[in-house]
Amino acid sequence: MKKIYLGLLAIMTLFAACSDVDIPASASDSKGVVSSISADIPEGSRQLTLKWTNPEGDIVAVQIIKDNSDIVELEGAPTSYLIKKAPTNVEVVYTIRARFSDGTVSHGQSIRLYIPYEAKKASAFVAMLLPNDYATGSADEKAAADWFQKNYVNKNKGVIVTPATIDQLDIEKQSAVWVMCDRIGVGNGWEKLPGDLASTATIAALKAFADDGGNFLLTNHATQLTVGLNRIDAAYAPGIFGDGEGGNNGDIWGVHPIIGNVEGQIYDHSGHDIYRGLTYEPELFAGIYCFEGPGVKGDHNCMWDLNAYGFAANPNVVKTWEETTNSTVLGTWNHVVDYCCAGIVDFEPTTSFNGRILAVGLAAYEWDLGGGANSKQDQLEMFTDNCLKYVSEPSENKVAMLVANDYEQSADEMAAVDWFQANYVNKGKGVLLKASEIDKLDIEQNPMVWVMCDRIGIGQGWEKLPGDLASTATISALKAYADDGGNFLLTNHATQLTVALNRIDAAYAPGIFGDGEGGNNGDIWGVHPVIGNVEGQIYDHTNHAIYWGLTYEPELFAGIYCFEGPGVKGDHNCMWDLNAYGFAANPNVVKTWEETTNSTVLGTWNHVVDYCCAGIVDFEPTTSFKSRILAVGLAAYEWDLGGAANSKQDQLEKFTSNCISYLK
């Protein structure tokens, strides 16, 4: 942590520095002004104590004004004020003035501060902020808190805070905060949020967290904090509001992720990360992801009526709203197919608001159905987990792709690099590294690395990987990265690195290997995600996260996800022949392999229905190897079909992005 020092301190009168502050006409110079203002900042801390001398007179309160706008009023006549997390790396003006018993307010004195500071931001650790009385005030809040406790707190991934413990919210400990409030009779307006969620101290702490670049998930009635935190103007507050007792309802509720119904103005967000792994149900309403089944529902919408803000269509009110607020509408109510309302909004960081806010204001997002079971509970929980991952991932984190120094020698590697460049590097989400740049691979910025190698005539064995992928420096760096817990996607010939990294013994190296020139082939190739053909020993992975959103084609071979259509194919398998390792069936060689290597076989070759080979293997972390390795050794995973178009290119790309998301 860098030493903090006072970069600039200047004292001035209110008229010189804070002329925009509204001072009552009755303010009186004769009663004096606050004087002798100073700032105390301990070395190595961002904690700031303002000190001053009050004027003579019957003082009933002192006001602290930050940048002419944020006002904190302290009762009595204090002469100091502690700010535990002062804004840093930006010039801030604090003005102090006194209020007298007769209602007059003194002129003030200001101090201008600039505190340089480099915070070490937390990595994907999440806070959940609930009202002080959440355990007794709301069954929905209590149910959400119980889930968070089990899945985040107990797994050392999160912490629950309340306004009473708001000081625990710290960008150096948590990268994001989920603010949850879902109440009967709460009333419309962020100032009415219960349990001190709207208190001066809570709002100040949340604003400080945002100033530091902390991100927010605001759900249910807490979406109103978009106004309370000054992210949007009060005129744009959520206007579709409910807080009634509700009642029994037999419908299924969820979110419609496709916005709009005018050709050329339809915005399909069904593939967004917040929906990853959810089951899309096109036959329900206009096509929805489901959050709750039949039960007792509160119907507590707290979302945006986009027709209520006087927007001119440009070309529609959704786009006008997005451009006005620098946001993206990611979902609307079940059956809504036009542009009328925004139920899930992703507010991007701005020059004046450093944090991201993901606001979920749909009544469908409900955690307690009158005490009854929710038939869509798994979907609600997966959605929530997705949202938390989305807002908690540090923005500076980028996935890495590692390729051979001479990757241009392979049309397949070049095509994969071009896709990664366009979809990750150019969007600020990824970094491309050659083997010669391996020192740039850093667990603090790269949570996973994709190692790609697909060559003609390469020869079998990891030591033969080209372009310094097998060099001592590269292997040493990858081992160090694994020791730090970085994850790997190894594709094509790079699956052999499972041996080089000491994740598996050399005796278990991929044995089904091809590196020939290949030729024209008219078949469709892909992966069979259902392993085995013996009753009671069939392992169906069709719903695994790596296959999310892909089109399953049961009529092709034994049922496959398709990666490549007809064309010139290399037929470069680099996968595992499970019958070649001398395994005794227990009850079959797939299970024996999985137990021996602490892995899961997620896919095999197109038409293979027995237990003979493993084309996609998910190697779990172990006590001696802290990283996860997802190895894709199927020849079907191919990026260039002799320069021709791949009719299944969208599936190949979707699968790849799924794999990257699974590992990061």
N, C-alpha and C positions, 0 to 999 in steps of 0.2 A: 504494500500500500504506500503510495507516495505521501511525502510530508505535505501537510496543508499549511498554506501561508496566506496572509491577507494581501491580496494583490492590489487593491485600491480602496481607500477609505476616505470619504469626503463628507463633511457635515454642512448642511445648508438649511435655510428656512423653508417652511412649507411652500411659500409662494415661489421659491426658486426651483424646487424639485418636484412638487406635487400639486401643481396648479389645477389639475383635473379633479382633485378630490373635492367632493361636495361639502362645503363648510356652511353650517347654518348662519343666517344673516345676523344672528345674535352673538356670534363669536366675538369675544372681547379681548383686545390686546391688554386692556387694563388689568386683567386677571393674570397676566403673565403667560409665558410659554414653557413647554417642556424644554429642559436644557441639559447640557453635559451628557449628551448621548454617546455611548461607546459600545464596542463589540468585543466579546471575549470568546476566542476560538482556541481550545486546547490543541496542542501539537498532536498530529496524528489522528485528529477527529474532525468530523463535519458538524459537530455539535456547536451551536451558536447561542450565546447568552447576550441579549441586549440589555443595557443598563442606562438609566437616565435619572434626572432629578425633576420632580414634579414642581409646578408653580404653587404659590400660596393659594389657599382657598379651600372650600368644602368640596373635595373631589370625590365623586361616586363611582367613576370608572375611568379606565385608560384604554385607548384604542391603539392597536398595532395595525398599520396599513401596509400591505406589501404591493409594490408596483401600482399604486393608485387604485387598486381594485379589491383584493382580498382583505377583509377587515376582521380582526379578532378583537373582541371587547372583553377586557378583564375587569371584574367587579372590584370595587374598593380603590385604593391608591397605591398599587404595587410600583416598585421601582426597577423591576427586572422581569425578563421573559425568556424562557428557555425554548429553543427550537432544536429538537433532537436530530432532525435530518434536514439541515438547511440546504437550499438549492445551491448547486455547484456548477462551475464552468459557465456561468452566465451572470451578467451584472443585475443586481437586485437592489431596489431602493425600499428601505423600511422607514415609515414615518410614524411618529408617536405623538399623540395629543391627549389632553385630559378633558373629561366631561364633568361639569359641576352640577351641584344639586338643583340649581335653578334652570337646568336644561341647556345652558350655553356650553359651547365646546371651544377650547382654546385653540389658537394656532399651534402648529406642531413644529417639530424639528426632524430632519431626515438624515439618514446615513446611507451611503451608497457602498455596497460590498461586492467584491468578486472573489470567490473562493475556488482556486484550482483544485481539482480532486479527480482521481481515477478510481472509480469503484470497480471492485472485482465482482462482476455480476454472477448470480447463482445460475447453475445449469439445470434447467428443467425440474426445479423443486417448486412445489405449488403450495400456496396458502388458500384456505377457505375461510372467508369472512362471513359470519352469521350474526344476527341480532343477539344481544345479551340473553334474551329470553327464548331462544329458538327451541330449546328442549321442551318447553311447555306451551309456547305460543303458537306453534304450527306443526301439525303432523307431517306436512310435506317437507319442511325444513329439517325436522328431526330425521326423517327417512333418508334424505340426501346426505345429511351429516354422518349417519351410520354407514352409508355406502363409502363415503370418502374416508372415514376412519379406517375401515377394513381394507380398502384398496390403495390408499395413499399413506395415511399416517402410520398404520401398522407395518407398511412395507418401506418405511423411511423415505417416502417420496413427497410427503406433504405435512402440513401442520394446520390445525384448526385454530383460528383466532376469532375474537369477538371485539366489539368496541372497547371493552374493558381491558383487553390485552393487545390493542392495536399497535403498541410500540414494537411488537414482535414482527410486524411487517417491515421487511428490509430487503432492498434489491440485492444486497450481498448474500442473502440467505434464500430468497425466493425470486423466481423470474416472473411469476404471474400470480394473480389472486382471483379466485372465484367468489363473487359476491352473490349470495343466494337469499332471496326473500320472497315468500309466497304465503300471503295472509288473507284471511277473511276480514272484511271491514277495515282494511288498512287506509282507505281513502286515496284519492288521486293527487299526485304531487310528490316529488322526491323528499320534500321537507317533512312529509308524514311517515316516512319509513320508520319502522318501530325499533325498539331495543337499542337506541343510540346510534343506529346506522347513519342518521342524518345530523349527528352532533357535530359541533365545530371541530372537535379534536379528530373525529373519524374522517371527516371530509378533508381536513388539512393533511392527515397522514396519507390518504389516498392520492391527493394531489401531489404530494412529495414523491410518492411511489411512481406516479406517472411521469413526473419531471425527470426521474432517474431512468426512464425507459421501461418501467414495469408494465406488463400487459394485464388485461382484465377479461374475465368471462363474467358477464352480468346476466343473470337469469331471472325470469318472472318479473316481479315488481321492481327488482333492482335495476332493470333496464333504464329506469328514470334517472339513475345516477349519471347517465350521459350528459344530462343537464347540470346536475349537482357538481360534476367535475369540470364543467365548462368546456366539454368536448363539442357540444352543439348548443346553439342558442335555445333559450327557453321557448321561443316560438315554434321550435321543431320537436318539442317533447312528445313522447308516445301519447297518442290520442285515443286509441282503441283500448279501453281499460275495463277490467272487471275485478271485483273483489267480493262477490256474493257467496252465499253458502253452497250454491250449485245443487246438484241432485243426481239421480241415477240416469245413466245414458248408455245405450247399447251399441253405439257406433265405435269404430276404430278411428283414433285421431293421430295425426302426424304432421308432416311438413311436405309441401309441394316444392321441390327444388328447381323447377323449371318456371322461369318468370316470363310472362307475356304470351300473347296469342296472335301477334301480327307478324306475318312473314318478313324475315329480315331483322326482326326486333325480338327474337326469342333468345333468352339467356339461360342456357342449360348448365346448372351447377351440380348436377347429380354425381359428377366425378370429383367433387371437392373433397379435400382431406377430412373435413368434419363428418362426412358421410361414409368414410372408408369402412368397408366390411358390412354395412347395413344391407338389409334385404329390400330392394326396391319392388314395390307392388303396383304395377301399372294398371291393374284392374280396379283398384280402389280409387274412387273419386277421379281426379285428373292424373293420378299416378303419384304415390307418396312413399316416403319412408315413415314407418309407424313407430310411435312412442308409447301409446297407451291403448289398451283394449277396453271392452265394456266395464263399467263400474261407476262409482260415485265420483263425479268430477266437479271441480270448482269453477271451471270455465273462466279462468283468470288470465285473459289476454292482457298484455301490456306492451303493445306494439304500435306501429306507425300507420296511420291512414294517409297515404301519399296524395290523396285528392283534397286534403284539408289544409294544405299549406300555400295554396294559391300558385302552384307551379304551372308554368306553361309547358306543354308537351315538347320535348326536345331530344329525340322524337317522341318520348313518352315520359310520364312523371317519374318512373323508376330511374331512367337515365339522368333526368334533371336533378332528382334527389341525390344520386350518386356523385354527380359532378359538383353539386352544391356543398355536400358534406364530406367529400373525399372518402367514399365508402362503397361497398358492394352489397347489394341485397342478395342473400344466398338462399332465402326460402320464404314462402308465404303459406297462408292457411290451406288446409286440405284441398278444397275444391276450387280455389281461386285460380283462374287461368289468365286473368288480365293483369293490370298494373296497379291495382288499387291499394295493396297493403304490403308492408314489409314486416315479416315475423322474425327473421334472423338477418341481422345486419353486421357486416364486418367493417368497422371503422378503422381505416388505416392511420398510422402515425402521421402527424403534420408538423410543420415548423414550430407551432406553438403548443403541441401536445405530443409528447415523445412516445407515449404508449399506444399499443393497439387495444381496441375494445371489440370483443365479439359479444353481441347482445342477442339473447334468445328470449323473445317475449311472447311466444306462442302458448296458449292455454294447454295445448297438447303436451307441453313439457311439464309433466306432473309426477311427483314422486310418491304420492299416497292416494289410492283410490278407495277412500272410506275404510281403510284397513284391509280391503280385499286384495287378492293377487292380481297383478297386472300381466296379462298374457303377452305383452310386448316389453316386459321389463328388461330382457337382454338387449333389446334394441336401444332403449333409453340409456342404459348403462354404457353401451358401446359408443353411442353418440357423445355422451358426456366425456368419456375417456378421450375420444378423438378431439373434442373441443379443448380439453385441458392440455393435451399434447400440442395442439396447434398454437395456443397462446403462450405456452411455457417454453417452447423451443427458442433459445437465444437467436436473435436475428443474425448475429455474426457467424453462427454455425453454418458450415457448407459441407455437403457431401463431396467426397473426392472420387475421382476416377483415375486409376493408375494404368498406364499403357507402356508398351515397349518404346525405347528411344526411336526405333525405326518403324513405328506403327503404320507409317504410310506404305509399307511393303505389303499390307494386307487390305484388300478392299472391304472385308468385313469389319476389321478394326476401325478403318477410316469412317465407315458408315455409322458405326456405333458412336464414335467420337463426335461426329457431326451432330447427331441427335442429342447427345449429352451437352454439347456446347450450346445448342439452340434452346434446350429446355431447362438447363440447370446453370451453366456458367453465365450465359447472357442475361439470365433472370436473377442473378445474384444469389443463387442457391447452391452453386457447385464450383469446384475447382478442378481443373484438368492438370495432371502431373505426369511427366515422363519419368522413367526410372532414374534418369540423371538428376531429377528434382525431388527425389524421395525424402530429403531432409525437410521438405515443406509439409509433409504429412504430420499433422499435430492433433492429438486427441482433444485438445481444448477448443479446437475449431472444426474438426472433421469427425463427426460421430461414426461414420462408416466410410469404407473405401470399396469401390468396384474395381476389381482387377480383371481386365479383358485381354484375352489372347486367342486368336483363331487363325492358324497358318497352314499353308500347304507345305508338306515336306519337313515339318518341324522335328519329327522323331519323338519317340515316347520317352517320358521321364522328365520330372520337373527341372532337372539340371540343364535340359536342352531348351528351356524357354528362351526366346530371343530377346535382343535389345536390352540386355542387362537386367531383365526381370529375375534372372536366377543368380545375379551377382551377390557376392558376400555382403556388400553394402545394402542392397535392396532387401535381402532376406533378414538381415540384422534389424533394419528399420521396421520391417513388417512385424517381426517378433516383439520388438519393443512396443509397437502400437498395440499388439494383441495383449501384452502384459498390462497395458493401461486400460484395457476393456473396449478398445475400438472393434467394431464389427466389420465383417467381410462379405462381399458378394463376389464369388469366383465363378466366372463363366467360361465355357468352352475348354480350351487346353489349360487354362489357369486353375481348373479344379485340382490339378496335381499339386498345387501349393498346400493342400491339406497335409501332405507329407512333409514338405519343406518347412512348414511352420510347426511341425511336431504335434499337430492336432490328432493325427492317426499314424499308426506304425506304417513303415514302408511296405510291409507285407500286405497292407490293405489299400494300396494305391489303386487308382482307377485302372481297370484292366480291359475295358471295351474301348478301344482307341482307334481313331481314324485321322489321317492327315493327307489323304489323296487329293487329286485334282477334281474328282467328282465328275458330274455331267448333268445332262438334262433329265429332269424327273417330273412327271405330270401329277404326282400325288400331292395331297395336303398332309403336312407333317405338324405334329404338336406333342402334347403330353397327355398321358392317361393318368388322372389323379386318383383313381380307385385301385388300390393295391390288393391283389390276391383274389382267389376264386374258390376258396373252401368256406362253407357256411360256418359262421362264427369266427372267421379269421379274415374278414374283409375290412380293409381300412380305407374309408372314404374321406378324402381330403378336398373334395370339390369346393367346400366352403372356406378353405384356408385363405388368409389375408392376401397371399401372393396371387390368388386367382380372382380377387374381387373385381367385379365389373366385366369380366371376360365372358364371351358367349360359349356356353357349353354345347357341343354338338354330339348328342348321343347316338346319332345314326352313323357317324364316322368311326370305323374300326370298333373298338370296344367302348367308345365314348371319350372324346378328347376336347381339350382346349387347343385351338389351332394357332401356330406361330408363323407358318410359311406356306404359301400356295405353290403352284407349279412354277418351275424355273430351273436354273442351273444351280445345283446344290453340291456342297463340299462333302457331305456325309461325314462330318467330323465329330463323331461321338467321343467323349472323354468321360465315361461314367463307370459304374461299378457292376461287375458280374458277381452276384452274391453267391453263385454256386461254385466259385473258384477259390474260396477261402477256407474250405474244409469245415464249414459250419455244420453242426448238428441241428436239425430242425427242432425249434423249441418255442412255439409249435411249428414254426416255419423259419426259413433262413432270413426273411425280412426282420422278424422280431428278434432273432438272435443277433443280427447285425446291429439293430437299434440298441439293444441292451449292451452289446460289446463296445459300441462307439459312442453311446449316449447321444443318439441322433434319432431323427424321424425321416423316413423315406416319404417324400411328398408327391413323387411322380415317377412314372416309368415310360418306356417307349410306347408309341401309338397303340399298337395292337396287343401289347403284352398284358395278359390277364392273370398270370401266375406270379411267382415270387422271385423270378430269376435275376432281375436287374434293377438298379437304382439310378434314375436319371436326374432327379432333383433330391438333394439331401440337406436337411436342416440340422447342422451340428450344434448342439446346445453348449453353452459355457460349462466348464468343469472346474474342479478345484485347482487344477494345474494349468488350465487354459481359460482365461477370463472372457474371451470373446465368443460371439456367435459367428458361425460361418454358414452361409447359404450357398451351396454349390450346385450350379446348373450345368450339367455335362451332356445334355441332349444335342444331337446334331440338328434337331429341329430348331434350336435356338441359333438362328443365322441371320446376319444383318445385310448381306448382299447376295442377291440371286443372279449373278452374272451381269449385274448392271441393270437388270429388268425390275419392273415394279413388283412388289410383293402384295398379293391380294389380301394377306392377313397382317399387313404391317401395323395396323392400328392395334391388333391384339398383342403383337410382339412388344410394342412400345408401352402399352398399358401394363403388361406383365412386368416389364422392366421397372417402370415407375413404382409398381406395387412392391417389388422386391426391395427397392431402395428405401421406400417408406417403412417397410417392415423392419429394416435394420437400423434406421437412423434414430 
